[in-house]
Amino acid sequence: MGHFTAALQAEGSKIRKSKMIWVTLAIFTVAPLMGGFFMFVLKDPELARTTGLLGDKAQILGEATWPAYFSLLAQIIAVGGLIVFGFVTSWVFGREYADRTIKDLLALPVRRSIIVLAKFIAIFITCLLLSLYVIVVGILIGMGVGLPEWSAATASEGIYLLAVTTLLTVALSPPVAFFACYGKGFLAPIGFVIFMVVCAQIIAAIGYGAYFPWAVPALYSGMAGTAGGLTAISFVIVVLIAMAGFAATVAWWLAADQQ
């Protein structure tokens, strides 16, 4: 337990002191600001046009309500989170190769599975905090815009939607970690994330997104207007992908001396 605590503290310290965390915070700050602007335009499009914020020929669809806004924030986390959380994961694992510290970690008298577990938990906590940041900033912006239909029930349903979307998105991080180890750096995992995002869009468009794990968070968030035909199998697939990615990453570290 002592080794695990020390490893977790070390990973947390690396993340806190890195520039990576500030980059992700900046990205996740712009996202709710854009969502708030979109709601502001929907709430009063004529005011947006008269003040020059919206062109005369611009067409904006949707409604400016709290349920719609919570769904929009969930979509931001679902799509943006795949990239941002993937970036965090690729940094946590890939930097060991970029900074040439992987040999030092492998030489430590600590089980390698403990180091990998500490990294994943640090990633999980970081991604949850980033999502919490988006939720808090988003709610404050929504209050500033003055969106209608606020109630305790609406808030609880919206926060539940955001929480589940976050968990589904974070669960897709372990395969990224494996590609960071396999590619020994940042390019392979980031390329993998971008490829999966593109595939998710295509597969969801042809109607099979419920069976493609990287499309499940977006569908659950309401990007397709509804839950997108998700079933229990959809969530099981996401869990299996998470377990497979974790197992593959641990296996890679256990055999790292032969790689």
Backbone as CSV, one residue per row, in Angstrom:
resi,resn,N_x,N_y,N_z,CA_x,CA_y,CA_z,C_x,C_y,C_z
1,MET,0.834,-1.211,0.000,0.000,0.000,0.000,0.858,1.246,0.000
2,GLY,2.017,1.159,0.679,2.919,2.301,0.731,3.474,2.649,-0.630
3,HIS,3.827,1.611,-1.411,4.347,1.837,-2.760,3.276,2.460,-3.661
4,PHE,2.051,1.968,-3.516,0.968,2.507,-4.337,0.705,3.977,-4.004
5,THR,0.667,4.320,-2.729,0.437,5.708,-2.316,1.534,6.615,-2.837
6,ALA,2.779,6.145,-2.736,3.906,6.950,-3.221,3.824,7.142,-4.728
7,ALA,3.458,6.079,-5.444,3.349,6.171,-6.902,2.223,7.119,-7.295
8,LEU,1.100,7.042,-6.589,-0.031,7.914,-6.895,0.311,9.369,-6.613
9,GLN,0.997,9.615,-5.519,1.410,10.982,-5.200,2.390,11.517,-6.247
10,ALA,3.276,10.655,-6.712,4.238,11.071,-7.741,3.533,11.429,-9.034
11,GLU,2.566,10.613,-9.439,1.829,10.901,-10.674,1.006,12.175,-10.537
12,GLY,0.398,12.360,-9.365,-0.364,13.586,-9.135,0.507,14.814,-9.181
13,SER,1.709,14.704,-8.628,2.641,15.828,-8.645,3.081,16.160,-10.067
14,LYS,3.322,15.132,-10.881,3.711,15.362,-12.278,2.621,16.128,-13.023
15,ILE,1.372,15.727,-12.800,0.264,16.371,-13.505,0.084,17.804,-13.043
16,ARG,0.138,18.035,-11.729,-0.056,19.393,-11.188,1.004,20.359,-11.690
17,LYS,2.228,19.884,-11.852,3.331,20.768,-12.221,3.555,20.856,-13.733
18,SER,2.720,20.168,-14.505,2.918,20.152,-15.956,2.141,21.282,-16.622
19,LYS,2.587,21.638,-17.815,1.862,22.610,-18.624,0.640,21.981,-19.276
20,MET,0.642,20.662,-19.347,-0.462,19.948,-19.966,-1.796,20.265,-19.309
21,ILE,-1.802,20.343,-17.989,-3.049,20.559,-17.277,-3.624,21.936,-17.584
22,TRP,-2.747,22.920,-17.806,-3.221,24.268,-18.129,-3.769,24.332,-19.549
23,VAL,-3.185,23.554,-20.445,-3.695,23.491,-21.814,-5.097,22.892,-21.834
24,THR,-5.278,21.797,-21.097,-6.591,21.159,-21.058,-7.620,22.052,-20.365
25,LEU,-7.205,22.760,-19.328,-8.123,23.688,-18.666,-8.551,24.799,-19.615
26,ALA,-7.609,25.289,-20.408,-7.940,26.347,-21.371,-8.953,25.846,-22.395
27,ILE,-8.755,24.617,-22.876,-9.690,24.046,-23.847,-11.070,23.883,-23.225
28,PHE,-11.089,23.372,-22.018,-12.372,23.134,-21.349,-12.984,24.413,-20.781
29,THR,-12.266,25.531,-20.868,-12.867,26.819,-20.513,-13.584,27.408,-21.721
30,VAL,-12.982,27.258,-22.882,-13.579,27.781,-24.113,-14.889,27.054,-24.427
31,ALA,-14.931,25.745,-24.153,-16.104,24.938,-24.513,-17.393,25.432,-23.855
32,PRO,-17.464,25.594,-22.521,-18.712,26.094,-21.928,-19.002,27.543,-22.296
33,LEU,-17.962,28.330,-22.570,-18.185,29.702,-23.025,-18.905,29.708,-24.368
34,MET,-18.480,28.842,-25.270,-19.148,28.735,-26.563,-20.572,28.204,-26.402
35,GLY,-20.739,27.251,-25.468,-22.082,26.736,-25.207,-22.992,27.818,-24.661
36,GLY,-22.459,28.654,-23.746,-23.239,29.751,-23.201,-23.599,30.778,-24.261
37,PHE,-22.660,31.047,-25.158,-22.928,31.982,-26.244,-24.031,31.446,-27.159
38,PHE,-23.966,30.145,-27.425,-24.979,29.513,-28.267,-26.355,29.645,-27.616
39,MET,-26.436,29.427,-26.311,-27.711,29.558,-25.599,-28.194,31.012,-25.603
40,PHE,-27.256,31.943,-25.475,-27.615,33.364,-25.488,-28.238,33.742,-26.830
41,VAL,-27.646,33.234,-27.906,-28.168,33.522,-29.245,-29.547,32.900,-29.424
42,LEU,-29.711,31.666,-28.948,-31.010,31.003,-29.068,-32.081,31.719,-28.242
43,LYS,-31.680,32.251,-27.115,-32.648,32.911,-26.237,-33.169,34.197,-26.852
44,ASP,-32.289,34.950,-27.489,-32.705,36.230,-28.076,-31.928,36.472,-29.364
45,PRO,-32.307,35.800,-30.455,-31.556,35.938,-31.708,-31.595,37.348,-32.282
46,GLU,-32.700,38.075,-32.087,-32.791,39.433,-32.616,-31.785,40.357,-31.941
47,LEU,-31.637,40.199,-30.611,-30.646,41.004,-29.895,-29.245,40.684,-30.378
48,ALA,-28.984,39.394,-30.638,-27.667,38.995,-31.136,-27.386,39.607,-32.500
49,ARG,-28.412,39.709,-33.335,-28.218,40.292,-34.664,-27.997,41.801,-34.567
50,THR,-28.789,42.492,-33.741,-28.678,43.946,-33.639,-27.356,44.373,-33.020
51,THR,-26.786,43.532,-32.163,-25.508,43.862,-31.543,-24.323,43.386,-32.376
52,GLY,-24.605,42.756,-33.520,-23.534,42.326,-34.408,-22.905,40.999,-34.042
53,LEU,-23.484,40.271,-33.072,-22.938,38.979,-32.674,-23.356,37.865,-33.615
54,LEU,-24.365,38.137,-34.429,-24.894,37.117,-35.324,-25.247,37.760,-36.658
55,GLY,-24.847,37.099,-37.726,-25.144,37.620,-39.049,-26.625,37.551,-39.362
56,ASP,-27.078,38.412,-40.256,-28.501,38.458,-40.601,-28.995,37.158,-41.231
57,LYS,-28.093,36.459,-41.933,-28.504,35.231,-42.629,-28.226,33.970,-41.819
58,ALA,-27.697,34.137,-40.618,-27.361,32.968,-39.809,-28.617,32.266,-39.322
59,GLN,-28.600,30.943,-39.362,-29.726,30.143,-38.908,-29.280,29.300,-37.711
60,ILE,-29.912,29.521,-36.564,-29.581,28.791,-35.356,-30.794,27.975,-34.933
61,LEU,-30.604,26.676,-34.775,-31.705,25.785,-34.421,-31.545,25.308,-32.983
62,GLY,-32.667,25.035,-32.338,-32.634,24.538,-30.979,-33.445,25.421,-30.052
63,GLU,-33.352,25.160,-28.754,-34.068,25.948,-27.768,-33.139,26.290,-26.617
64,ALA,-33.368,27.460,-26.022,-32.536,27.929,-24.924,-33.216,27.603,-23.602
65,THR,-33.024,26.379,-23.131,-33.562,25.940,-21.855,-32.482,25.183,-21.095
66,TRP,-32.684,24.998,-19.805,-31.703,24.263,-19.010,-31.540,22.815,-19.471
67,PRO,-32.613,22.082,-19.758,-32.412,20.711,-20.255,-31.575,20.664,-21.534
68,ALA,-31.857,21.592,-22.465,-31.086,21.636,-23.707,-29.632,22.010,-23.432
69,TYR,-29.435,22.897,-22.472,-28.076,23.345,-22.140,-27.278,22.220,-21.487
70,PHE,-27.909,21.464,-20.573,-27.228,20.327,-19.962,-26.853,19.297,-21.020
71,SER,-27.743,19.077,-21.988,-27.439,18.148,-23.070,-26.262,18.645,-23.901
72,LEU,-26.203,19.959,-24.133,-25.102,20.538,-24.889,-23.781,20.372,-24.141
73,LEU,-23.790,20.602,-22.826,-22.578,20.408,-22.026,-22.143,18.944,-22.053
74,ALA,-23.118,18.028,-22.001,-22.794,16.605,-22.066,-22.156,16.257,-23.408
75,GLN,-22.641,16.857,-24.482,-22.061,16.614,-25.799,-20.644,17.160,-25.882
76,ILE,-20.417,18.287,-25.229,-19.067,18.857,-25.191,-18.112,17.895,-24.493
77,ILE,-18.561,17.314,-23.369,-17.717,16.374,-22.640,-17.530,15.091,-23.440
78,ALA,-18.591,14.635,-24.110,-18.521,13.380,-24.855,-17.544,13.464,-26.023
79,VAL,-17.640,14.540,-26.799,-16.782,14.675,-27.985,-15.429,15.307,-27.617
80,GLY,-15.490,16.432,-26.911,-14.242,17.077,-26.510,-13.464,16.237,-25.523
81,GLY,-14.198,15.486,-24.667,-13.522,14.656,-23.685,-12.723,13.536,-24.305
82,LEU,-13.211,12.976,-25.410,-12.442,11.935,-26.086,-11.060,12.442,-26.454
83,ILE,-11.000,13.691,-26.904,-9.719,14.277,-27.305,-8.923,14.734,-26.095
84,VAL,-9.573,15.471,-25.186,-8.860,16.011,-24.024,-8.411,14.897,-23.079
85,PHE,-9.321,13.972,-22.757,-8.953,12.869,-21.875,-7.910,11.979,-22.537
86,GLY,-8.029,11.810,-23.849,-7.017,11.050,-24.570,-5.666,11.737,-24.534
87,PHE,-5.677,13.067,-24.596,-4.433,13.837,-24.510,-3.795,13.673,-23.136
88,VAL,-4.622,13.727,-22.093,-4.120,13.542,-20.727,-3.495,12.155,-20.579
89,THR,-4.194,11.143,-21.072,-3.705,9.769,-20.958,-2.409,9.574,-21.734
90,SER,-2.355,10.091,-22.947,-1.148,9.951,-23.760,0.025,10.675,-23.117
91,TRP,-0.245,11.792,-22.437,0.835,12.524,-21.766,1.352,11.743,-20.571
92,VAL,0.438,11.202,-19.752,0.849,10.503,-18.538,1.720,9.295,-18.865
93,PHE,1.373,8.554,-19.908,2.149,7.371,-20.266,3.252,7.688,-21.278
94,GLY,2.952,8.552,-22.233,3.930,8.821,-23.281,5.125,9.624,-22.831
95,ARG,4.945,10.470,-21.805,6.063,11.314,-21.358,7.204,10.482,-20.781
96,GLU,6.908,9.299,-20.285,7.974,8.457,-19.735,8.962,8.066,-20.825
97,TYR,8.459,7.922,-22.051,9.339,7.602,-23.168,9.987,8.870,-23.715
98,ALA,9.206,9.958,-23.795,9.748,11.212,-24.319,10.840,11.774,-23.413
99,ASP,10.647,11.642,-22.097,11.640,12.150,-21.137,12.690,11.118,-20.780
100,ARG,12.577,9.939,-21.366,13.523,8.841,-21.122,13.582,8.441,-19.646
101,THR,12.449,8.456,-18.989,12.381,8.040,-17.583,11.793,6.638,-17.433
102,ILE,11.424,6.013,-18.538,10.813,4.694,-18.475,11.774,3.671,-17.865
103,LYS,13.064,3.789,-18.185,14.036,2.839,-17.644,14.157,2.984,-16.131
104,ASP,14.056,4.217,-15.652,14.134,4.443,-14.203,12.942,3.804,-13.491
105,LEU,11.757,3.930,-14.083,10.564,3.341,-13.474,10.641,1.823,-13.476
106,LEU,11.146,1.258,-14.578,11.232,-0.195,-14.677,12.262,-0.766,-13.701
107,ALA,13.234,0.054,-13.308,14.284,-0.412,-12.391,13.893,-0.285,-10.924
108,LEU,12.770,0.382,-10.652,12.344,0.559,-9.262,11.927,-0.780,-8.652
109,PRO,12.193,-0.954,-7.333,11.781,-2.192,-6.649,10.295,-2.157,-6.288
110,VAL,9.470,-1.874,-7.287,8.022,-1.761,-7.111,7.360,-2.559,-8.224
111,ARG,6.269,-3.217,-7.887,5.541,-3.945,-8.919,5.082,-2.995,-10.021
112,ARG,5.316,-3.399,-11.233,4.971,-2.522,-12.350,3.464,-2.337,-12.474
113,SER,2.714,-3.335,-12.068,1.253,-3.196,-12.100,0.794,-2.089,-11.155
114,ILE,1.524,-1.886,-10.060,1.180,-0.801,-9.128,1.408,0.548,-9.783
115,ILE,2.503,0.686,-10.530,2.796,1.948,-11.217,1.723,2.243,-12.262
116,VAL,1.341,1.215,-13.013,0.308,1.394,-14.036,-1.025,1.766,-13.389
117,LEU,-1.384,1.082,-12.302,-2.636,1.385,-11.615,-2.636,2.814,-11.079
118,ALA,-1.504,3.249,-10.528,-1.397,4.617,-10.015,-1.577,5.632,-11.139
119,LYS,-1.022,5.336,-12.299,-1.168,6.238,-13.443,-2.634,6.325,-13.878
120,PHE,-3.307,5.184,-13.937,-4.708,5.188,-14.362,-5.597,5.922,-13.356
121,ILE,-5.341,5.739,-12.090,-6.148,6.436,-11.089,-5.883,7.935,-11.145
122,ALA,-4.632,8.326,-11.358,-4.315,9.746,-11.508,-5.026,10.338,-12.722
123,ILE,-5.073,9.570,-13.811,-5.792,10.013,-15.012,-7.279,10.136,-14.726
124,PHE,-7.825,9.140,-14.037,-9.256,9.133,-13.714,-9.628,10.358,-12.870
125,ILE,-8.841,10.630,-11.856,-9.116,11.786,-10.987,-8.989,13.085,-11.770
126,THR,-7.948,13.194,-12.591,-7.743,14.410,-13.389,-8.907,14.653,-14.340
127,CYS,-9.351,13.609,-15.019,-10.463,13.749,-15.974,-11.764,14.106,-15.254
128,LEU,-11.988,13.516,-14.081,-13.183,13.853,-13.315,-13.162,15.318,-12.887
129,LEU,-12.000,15.792,-12.453,-11.892,17.192,-12.038,-12.088,18.136,-13.221
130,LEU,-11.578,17.752,-14.379,-11.777,18.569,-15.573,-13.257,18.638,-15.943
131,SER,-13.941,17.505,-15.851,-15.379,17.496,-16.141,-16.150,18.308,-15.112
132,LEU,-15.751,18.191,-13.843,-16.402,18.981,-12.796,-16.215,20.470,-13.057
133,TYR,-15.033,20.822,-13.546,-14.754,22.221,-13.884,-15.693,22.699,-14.987
134,VAL,-15.875,21.877,-16.012,-16.788,22.227,-17.103,-18.214,22.385,-16.582
135,ILE,-18.626,21.485,-15.708,-19.992,21.529,-15.173,-20.215,22.799,-14.359
136,VAL,-19.277,23.109,-13.462,-19.425,24.295,-12.605,-19.421,25.568,-13.444
137,VAL,-18.435,25.692,-14.350,-18.360,26.878,-15.209,-19.601,26.967,-16.087
138,GLY,-20.032,25.832,-16.610,-21.216,25.820,-17.471,-22.470,26.261,-16.736
139,ILE,-22.652,25.787,-15.507,-23.832,26.179,-14.728,-23.801,27.670,-14.410
140,LEU,-22.629,28.179,-14.058,-22.517,29.607,-13.776,-22.836,30.446,-15.011
141,ILE,-22.355,29.996,-16.162,-22.653,30.711,-17.407,-24.143,30.634,-17.721
142,GLY,-24.738,29.455,-17.522,-26.172,29.301,-17.765,-26.993,30.216,-16.879
143,MET,-26.576,30.363,-15.624,-27.270,31.281,-14.725,-27.100,32.722,-15.182
144,GLY,-25.895,33.018,-15.685,-25.652,34.375,-16.181,-26.502,34.698,-17.396
145,VAL,-26.699,33.716,-18.256,-27.535,33.916,-19.441,-29.006,34.037,-19.056
146,GLY,-29.381,33.404,-17.924,-30.771,33.451,-17.483,-31.660,32.471,-18.198
147,LEU,-31.199,31.232,-18.331,-31.977,30.211,-19.027,-33.227,29.844,-18.225
148,PRO,-34.329,29.566,-18.895,-35.562,29.174,-18.204,-35.599,27.684,-17.877
149,GLU,-36.638,27.277,-17.163,-36.942,25.889,-16.820,-35.946,25.285,-15.833
150,TRP,-35.411,26.119,-14.936,-34.543,25.594,-13.878,-35.388,25.044,-12.749
151,SER,-35.029,23.863,-12.266,-35.691,23.264,-11.113,-34.751,22.227,-10.522
152,ALA,-35.075,21.769,-9.322,-34.238,20.756,-8.684,-34.216,19.472,-9.508
153,ALA,-35.372,19.105,-10.065,-35.437,17.896,-10.882,-34.605,18.040,-12.154
154,THR,-34.697,19.206,-12.788,-33.915,19.445,-14.004,-32.428,19.409,-13.713
155,ALA,-32.031,20.017,-12.591,-30.618,20.043,-12.213,-30.096,18.636,-11.926
156,SER,-30.871,17.837,-11.192,-30.425,16.485,-10.856,-30.323,15.613,-12.110
157,GLU,-31.300,15.741,-13.004,-31.257,14.967,-14.245,-30.086,15.404,-15.122
158,GLY,-29.847,16.722,-15.176,-28.741,17.223,-15.981,-27.394,16.795,-15.441
159,ILE,-27.222,16.867,-14.125,-25.951,16.469,-13.520,-25.737,14.964,-13.671
160,TYR,-26.816,14.196,-13.569,-26.707,12.744,-13.779,-26.260,12.445,-15.210
161,LEU,-26.843,13.158,-16.176,-26.451,13.000,-17.574,-24.979,13.318,-17.770
162,LEU,-24.524,14.402,-17.166,-23.126,14.806,-17.286,-22.203,13.797,-16.616
163,ALA,-22.595,13.282,-15.455,-21.758,12.335,-14.723,-21.591,11.026,-15.501
164,VAL,-22.687,10.486,-16.023,-22.605,9.228,-16.770,-21.820,9.419,-18.064
165,THR,-22.043,10.549,-18.739,-21.295,10.828,-19.966,-19.805,10.907,-19.681
166,THR,-19.449,11.541,-18.563,-18.038,11.637,-18.175,-17.441,10.259,-17.936
167,LEU,-18.139,9.409,-17.194,-17.629,8.076,-16.886,-17.462,7.245,-18.155
168,LEU,-18.419,7.345,-19.062,-18.324,6.605,-20.325,-17.116,7.074,-21.143
169,THR,-16.886,8.378,-21.139,-15.776,8.937,-21.919,-14.428,8.579,-21.306
170,VAL,-14.332,8.679,-19.978,-13.082,8.333,-19.295,-12.772,6.850,-19.464
171,ALA,-13.803,6.021,-19.510,-13.603,4.571,-19.645,-12.913,4.195,-20.949
172,LEU,-12.897,5.106,-21.909,-12.258,4.829,-23.200,-10.786,5.243,-23.224
173,SER,-10.254,5.634,-22.068,-8.858,6.068,-21.991,-7.835,4.931,-21.960
174,PRO,-8.099,3.786,-21.324,-7.087,2.725,-21.259,-6.492,2.294,-22.596
175,PRO,-7.279,2.135,-23.681,-6.638,1.789,-24.948,-5.639,2.848,-25.414
176,VAL,-5.909,4.112,-25.096,-4.981,5.188,-25.456,-3.653,4.982,-24.740
177,ALA,-3.729,4.558,-23.472,-2.512,4.298,-22.699,-1.688,3.193,-23.340
178,PHE,-2.363,2.160,-23.821,-1.638,1.066,-24.469,-0.902,1.557,-25.707
179,PHE,-1.566,2.378,-26.523,-0.913,2.875,-27.731,0.220,3.839,-27.405
180,ALA,0.113,4.533,-26.271,1.227,5.391,-25.842,2.446,4.542,-25.508
181,CYS,2.210,3.389,-24.887,3.311,2.478,-24.562,3.823,1.775,-25.813
182,TYR,2.896,1.333,-26.645,3.276,0.627,-27.866,4.051,1.541,-28.818
183,GLY,3.582,2.782,-28.934,4.246,3.739,-29.810,5.394,4.470,-29.160
184,LYS,5.567,4.274,-27.851,6.670,4.874,-27.085,6.724,6.394,-27.253
185,GLY,5.568,7.029,-27.067,5.524,8.486,-27.179,4.110,8.997,-27.285
186,PHE,3.964,10.161,-27.926,2.670,10.835,-27.998,1.940,10.645,-29.330
187,LEU,2.665,10.459,-30.410,2.049,10.472,-31.731,1.059,9.329,-31.927
188,ALA,1.434,8.122,-31.557,0.557,6.963,-31.756,-0.761,7.093,-30.995
189,PRO,-0.741,7.443,-29.698,-2.020,7.555,-28.982,-2.897,8.699,-29.480
190,ILE,-2.292,9.833,-29.813,-3.078,10.960,-30.312,-3.670,10.619,-31.680
191,GLY,-2.886,9.969,-32.524,-3.403,9.524,-33.813,-4.530,8.527,-33.641
192,PHE,-4.396,7.643,-32.667,-5.451,6.665,-32.383,-6.741,7.355,-31.954
193,VAL,-6.613,8.364,-31.088,-7.793,9.099,-30.611,-8.504,9.785,-31.771
194,ILE,-7.743,10.478,-32.602,-8.340,11.186,-33.739,-9.030,10.203,-34.681
195,PHE,-8.374,9.081,-34.918,-8.955,8.058,-35.800,-10.267,7.525,-35.229
196,MET,-10.314,7.279,-33.921,-11.529,6.765,-33.285,-12.652,7.797,-33.313
197,VAL,-12.308,9.078,-33.147,-13.325,10.140,-33.208,-13.950,10.187,-34.599
198,VAL,-13.119,10.104,-35.629,-13.620,10.113,-37.009,-14.483,8.885,-37.263
199,CYS,-14.004,7.724,-36.832,-14.773,6.489,-37.027,-16.105,6.549,-36.290
200,ALA,-16.112,7.147,-35.104,-17.347,7.245,-34.326,-18.394,8.053,-35.072
201,GLN,-17.954,9.142,-35.719,-18.881,9.971,-36.475,-19.470,9.202,-37.654
202,ILE,-18.619,8.468,-38.349,-19.068,7.735,-39.534,-19.990,6.585,-39.147
203,ILE,-19.574,5.810,-38.141,-20.353,4.639,-37.737,-21.689,5.055,-37.126
204,ALA,-21.701,6.151,-36.364,-22.963,6.640,-35.807,-23.896,7.110,-36.915
205,ALA,-23.318,7.707,-37.964,-24.134,8.226,-39.064,-24.832,7.111,-39.835
206,ILE,-24.199,5.939,-39.901,-24.813,4.839,-40.652,-25.686,3.959,-39.763
207,GLY,-25.804,4.330,-38.472,-26.758,3.660,-37.598,-26.226,2.577,-36.695
208,TYR,-24.900,2.413,-36.622,-24.338,1.351,-35.785,-23.515,1.913,-34.626
209,GLY,-23.751,3.164,-34.273,-22.994,3.791,-33.202,-23.194,3.134,-31.848
210,ALA,-24.356,2.524,-31.637,-24.636,1.882,-30.350,-23.699,0.714,-30.074
211,TYR,-23.045,0.199,-31.125,-22.151,-0.943,-30.963,-20.681,-0.555,-31.148
212,PHE,-20.426,0.725,-31.286,-19.053,1.211,-31.399,-18.758,2.036,-30.154
213,PRO,-17.875,1.569,-29.269,-17.701,2.201,-27.954,-17.390,3.690,-27.989
214,TRP,-16.631,4.146,-28.990,-16.254,5.561,-29.031,-17.402,6.462,-29.469
215,ALA,-18.503,5.872,-29.910,-19.692,6.650,-30.259,-20.722,6.651,-29.128
216,VAL,-20.578,5.754,-28.171,-21.572,5.606,-27.109,-21.725,6.864,-26.247
217,PRO,-20.621,7.493,-25.785,-20.804,8.695,-24.948,-21.582,9.803,-25.654
218,ALA,-21.276,10.048,-26.923,-21.968,11.098,-27.668,-23.440,10.765,-27.848
219,LEU,-23.731,9.513,-28.146,-25.125,9.110,-28.303,-25.877,9.233,-26.985
220,TYR,-25.224,8.853,-25.893,-25.879,8.951,-24.586,-26.140,10.410,-24.206
221,SER,-25.250,11.297,-24.626,-25.401,12.713,-24.288,-26.569,13.362,-25.020
222,GLY,-27.089,12.678,-26.039,-28.210,13.227,-26.780,-27.822,13.883,-28.077
223,MET,-26.641,13.593,-28.584,-26.185,14.223,-29.818,-27.062,13.843,-31.002
224,ALA,-27.654,12.654,-30.933,-28.525,12.208,-32.023,-29.981,12.576,-31.760
225,GLY,-30.223,13.383,-30.732,-31.578,13.776,-30.387,-32.184,12.916,-29.306
226,THR,-31.776,11.647,-29.257,-32.237,10.720,-28.225,-31.023,9.944,-27.733
227,ALA,-31.285,8.843,-27.048,-30.181,8.004,-26.574,-29.529,7.226,-27.707
228,GLY,-29.999,7.426,-28.942,-29.342,6.831,-30.096,-29.473,5.324,-30.179
229,GLY,-30.522,4.739,-29.593,-30.711,3.300,-29.662,-29.777,2.521,-28.767
230,LEU,-29.226,3.151,-27.727,-28.316,2.458,-26.829,-29.057,1.396,-26.030
231,THR,-28.377,0.287,-25.809,-28.897,-0.797,-24.984,-27.859,-1.158,-23.934
232,ALA,-28.179,-2.134,-23.114,-27.227,-2.586,-22.088,-25.938,-3.086,-22.740
233,ILE,-26.069,-3.648,-23.947,-24.886,-4.151,-24.654,-23.909,-3.022,-24.953
234,SER,-24.426,-1.841,-25.248,-23.573,-0.696,-25.557,-22.661,-0.366,-24.382
235,PHE,-23.222,-0.378,-23.180,-22.435,-0.049,-21.991,-21.484,-1.186,-21.633
236,VAL,-21.914,-2.420,-21.879,-21.030,-3.568,-21.632,-19.819,-3.503,-22.544
237,ILE,-20.025,-3.106,-23.795,-18.911,-2.992,-24.742,-17.900,-1.959,-24.263
238,VAL,-18.386,-0.825,-23.753,-17.480,0.209,-23.233,-16.659,-0.340,-22.069
239,VAL,-17.309,-1.065,-21.162,-16.610,-1.643,-20.010,-15.568,-2.657,-20.473
240,LEU,-15.914,-3.484,-21.455,-14.972,-4.482,-21.967,-13.771,-3.818,-22.621
241,ILE,-14.007,-2.732,-23.350,-12.905,-2.003,-23.982,-11.974,-1.425,-22.920
242,ALA,-12.569,-0.889,-21.842,-11.769,-0.335,-20.748,-10.913,-1.424,-20.095
243,MET,-11.512,-2.569,-19.849,-10.785,-3.678,-19.220,-9.688,-4.203,-20.138
244,ALA,-9.997,-4.305,-21.427,-9.002,-4.798,-22.382,-7.825,-3.835,-22.492
245,GLY,-8.129,-2.526,-22.525,-7.061,-1.540,-22.596,-6.181,-1.561,-21.362
246,PHE,-6.806,-1.708,-20.196,-6.039,-1.770,-18.954,-5.163,-3.012,-18.922
247,ALA,-5.744,-4.170,-19.280,-4.984,-5.419,-19.271,-3.822,-5.375,-20.262
248,ALA,-4.063,-4.804,-21.443,-3.010,-4.721,-22.457,-1.876,-3.812,-21.993
249,THR,-2.227,-2.717,-21.322,-1.205,-1.789,-20.818,-0.366,-2.444,-19.737
250,VAL,-1.017,-3.144,-18.802,-0.288,-3.843,-17.750,0.624,-4.900,-18.353
251,ALA,0.110,-5.659,-19.324,0.909,-6.704,-19.972,2.124,-6.100,-20.668
252,TRP,1.933,-4.932,-21.281,3.061,-4.281,-21.956,4.138,-3.891,-20.951
253,TRP,3.731,-3.351,-19.832,4.699,-2.955,-18.812,5.403,-4.165,-18.209
254,LEU,4.686,-5.255,-18.015,5.303,-6.445,-17.442,6.343,-7.031,-18.386
255,ALA,6.143,-6.836,-19.684,7.096,-7.369,-20.670,7.927,-6.257,-21.285
256,ALA,8.014,-5.111,-20.626,8.704,-3.945,-21.202,10.175,-4.195,-21.443
257,ASP,10.784,-5.077,-20.653,12.207,-5.359,-20.834,12.490,-6.054,-22.147
258,GLN,11.465,-6.721,-22.681,11.661,-7.442,-23.947,11.204,-6.634,-25.166
259,GLN,10.633,-5.424,-24.924,10.115,-4.634,-26.034,11.269,-3.894,-26.706
